Amino acid sequence: MSKQLQINNTSSCYTAIYLFYVPKLMLKTLKSCLFRATDKSRNYFKAQRRSTYFPKSNKLGVSTGLSLLLLLISVSMLSSVDHAEAGSLHALLNGKAIHLESAPASQTYNEDNWGGGLQYDFDPWHENWIPFVSASGFLDSNSNASYYAGGGIVRRFTVSEKLDNLHVDAGVVSFLMTRKGFRNNKPFLGLLPVLSIGTEYVSVNMTYIPKVEPKMVALFFFQLKIKMLDF
């Protein structure tokens, strides 16, 4: 009993620290970026504002994405307070991309996006909602290293418990990512739909990435999710 109380107190302490410092740090970083952008020309600032996964990015879009990212990760952290020993750790094996348009004659898209990462699924929230956090690295469409970290939440639909808990998960993921061919490796915010189909131990994660600028094309991205540990 005392051990469980200590775990809950520790989790509560970490969550309180997280909720206090992360928003301040993110707002400070955002403010610094805006000041740097103001020092440059308006045309450059407008060009940078368009370089994001949020369609027609503006201050409201960035603020909304930032708030959603913090909200999703906060929900995940708060979920761990009530279930300090619950959850499961998964390995992520990247990946396969299917581009929905042909590459220009002088270019070839890389669709073997090899890489790896980790995903932690928290104990189901309200029975069927599963918060998660993940981080991963992979080779992008231009064979450059790309990295992301973020969190999200999915709604689980159980197809058959007899078939090793066959299920379909659908939800959203919000993240920070770096890509050499997109904003020159500067971190940017993204918000994408996510779909996962699988069993208790193996699943396939899928997401759709829309076309957000003329040099990019829409694509589907796939990764394998393999359970490693239960907590």
C-alpha positions in Angstrom: 0.0 0.0 0.0 2.8 2.4 0.9 4.7 1.5 -2.2 1.6 2.2 -4.4 1.1 5.5 -2.6 4.7 6.5 -3.2 4.3 5.6 -6.9 1.2 7.7 -7.2 2.8 10.7 -5.4 5.9 10.5 -7.6 3.7 10.3 -10.7 1.7 13.3 -9.5 4.8 15.3 -8.8 6.2 14.6 -12.3 2.9 15.5 -13.9 2.7 18.7 -12.0 6.3 19.7 -13.0 5.5 18.7 -16.6 2.3 20.7 -16.8 4.0 23.8 -15.2 7.3 23.9 -17.2 6.4 22.5 -20.7 3.9 25.2 -21.6 6.3 28.0 -20.4 9.2 26.4 -22.4 7.1 26.0 -25.5 5.7 29.6 -25.3 9.2 31.0 -24.7 10.5 29.1 -27.8 7.6 30.3 -29.9 8.1 33.9 -28.8 11.8 33.6 -29.6 11.0 32.3 -33.1 8.5 35.1 -33.8 11.1 37.7 -32.8 13.7 36.2 -35.1 11.2 36.1 -37.9 10.3 39.8 -37.3 13.9 40.8 -37.7 13.8 39.4 -41.3 11.8 40.6 -44.2 8.0 40.2 -44.3 8.3 38.1 -47.5 10.6 35.7 -45.7 8.3 35.5 -42.7 5.3 34.7 -44.9 7.3 32.0 -46.7 8.2 30.4 -43.5 4.6 30.5 -42.3 3.5 28.5 -45.3 6.1 25.8 -44.4 4.1 23.7 -42.1 1.7 20.7 -42.2 -1.1 23.0 -41.2 -3.0 24.2 -44.3 -2.5 27.9 -44.9 -0.7 28.2 -41.6 -1.3 31.3 -39.5 -0.9 32.3 -35.9 -4.2 30.7 -35.0 -3.2 27.4 -36.7 0.2 27.3 -35.0 -1.3 28.1 -31.6 -4.0 25.5 -32.1 -1.5 22.9 -33.1 0.7 23.7 -30.1 -2.2 23.6 -27.7 -3.4 20.3 -29.1 0.1 18.8 -28.8 0.4 19.8 -25.2 -3.2 18.6 -24.5 -2.6 15.2 -26.0 0.7 14.6 -24.1 -0.9 16.0 -20.9 -3.8 13.5 -21.2 -1.2 10.7 -21.6 0.7 11.9 -18.5 -2.4 12.3 -16.4 -3.5 8.8 -17.5 -0.3 7.4 -16.1 -1.0 9.0 -12.7 -4.1 6.8 -12.1 -2.4 3.7 -13.6 1.2 4.1 -12.6 2.1 0.5 -13.5 -0.2 0.1 -16.5 0.7 0.4 -20.2 2.7 -1.3 -22.9 5.9 -0.6 -24.7 6.2 -1.3 -28.4 9.0 -1.2 -31.0 8.3 0.6 -34.2 9.8 -0.6 -37.5 9.7 1.9 -40.3 8.5 1.8 -42.9 6.9 1.9 -46.3 5.6 4.9 -48.2 3.2 4.9 -51.1 3.3 8.2 -53.0 0.0 9.2 -54.8 1.7 11.0 -57.6 4.6 10.1 -59.9 8.0 11.7 -59.3 9.3 14.3 -61.8 11.5 12.9 -64.5 14.7 14.1 -62.8 13.7 12.6 -59.4 13.0 9.3 -57.8 11.1 9.0 -54.5 12.4 6.6 -51.8 9.5 4.4 -50.6 11.6 2.2 -48.4 11.7 4.4 -45.3 13.8 2.3 -43.1 14.2 3.3 -39.4 12.9 2.5 -35.9 11.5 3.9 -32.8 9.4 3.3 -29.7 5.7 3.8 -28.8 4.2 3.7 -25.3 0.5 3.0 -25.1 -1.1 4.0 -21.8 -3.8 2.1 -20.1 -7.2 2.6 -21.9 -8.9 5.8 -20.8 -12.7 5.4 -20.5 -12.4 1.8 -21.7 -11.8 2.3 -25.4 -9.6 5.5 -25.7 -5.9 4.8 -25.7 -3.4 7.7 -25.3 0.1 7.2 -26.5 3.5 8.8 -27.0 6.0 7.9 -29.6 9.4 8.8 -31.1 11.0 7.5 -34.3 13.5 8.1 -37.0 13.4 7.1 -40.7 14.7 7.8 -44.2 12.3 10.1 -45.9 11.2 10.3 -49.6 14.6 11.9 -50.5 16.6 9.3 -48.5 17.4 11.9 -45.8 17.2 11.1 -42.1 14.0 12.5 -40.5 12.9 12.4 -36.8 9.8 13.0 -34.9 8.4 12.8 -31.4 4.9 13.4 -30.2 1.7 11.9 -28.8 -1.9 11.2 -29.7 -5.0 9.3 -28.8 -6.9 6.6 -30.6 -10.3 5.0 -30.3 -10.1 1.2 -30.2 -12.7 -1.0 -32.0 -12.4 -4.6 -31.1 -13.2 -7.0 -34.0 -12.6 -10.3 -32.3 -11.2 -11.1 -28.8 -10.8 -14.8 -29.9 -8.5 -13.8 -32.7 -5.8 -12.6 -30.4 -7.7 -9.4 -29.7 -8.0 -8.4 -33.3 -8.8 -4.6 -33.4 -8.8 -1.4 -35.4 -7.6 1.9 -33.8 -8.4 5.3 -35.3 -7.4 8.7 -34.0 -4.9 11.5 -34.4 -1.2 12.1 -33.6 0.4 15.5 -33.0 4.2 15.8 -33.2 7.4 17.8 -33.7 9.4 16.7 -36.7 12.6 17.6 -38.6 13.2 17.0 -42.3 16.1 18.2 -44.4 13.9 18.9 -47.4 11.2 20.7 -45.4 12.3 23.9 -43.6 15.9 22.8 -43.8 15.8 20.5 -40.7 14.1 23.2 -38.5 11.5 21.6 -36.2 7.9 22.0 -37.2 4.6 21.0 -35.8 2.3 18.5 -37.5 -1.1 17.0 -36.9 -2.1 13.9 -38.8 -4.8 11.1 -38.8 -3.6 7.7 -37.7 -5.1 4.2 -38.3 -3.8 1.0 -36.8 -4.9 -2.6 -37.6 -3.6 -5.6 -35.7 -3.7 -8.0 -32.8 -2.4 -8.0 -29.2 1.2 -8.3 -30.2 1.6 -7.0 -33.8 -0.1 -4.1 -35.6 0.4 -2.0 -38.7 0.2 1.8 -38.2 -0.8 3.9 -41.1 -1.2 7.6 -41.7 -2.0 9.9 -44.6 0.3 12.9 -45.3 -1.4 15.5 -47.6 0.3 17.6 -50.2 1.2 20.9 -48.4 3.4 22.6 -50.9 4.2 22.3 -54.6 7.4 20.3 -54.2 5.7 17.6 -52.1 3.2 14.9 -52.9 0.5 13.2 -50.8 1.4 9.8 -49.5 0.5 6.9 -47.2 3.0 5.9 -44.6 3.2 2.5 -42.9 5.1 1.2 -39.9 5.1 -2.1 -38.0 4.3 -2.0 -34.3 5.5 -4.9 -32.1 4.7 -5.3 -28.4 7.8 -5.7 -26.2 6.7 -5.2 -22.6 3.6 -4.9 -20.4 3.8 -2.7 -17.3 
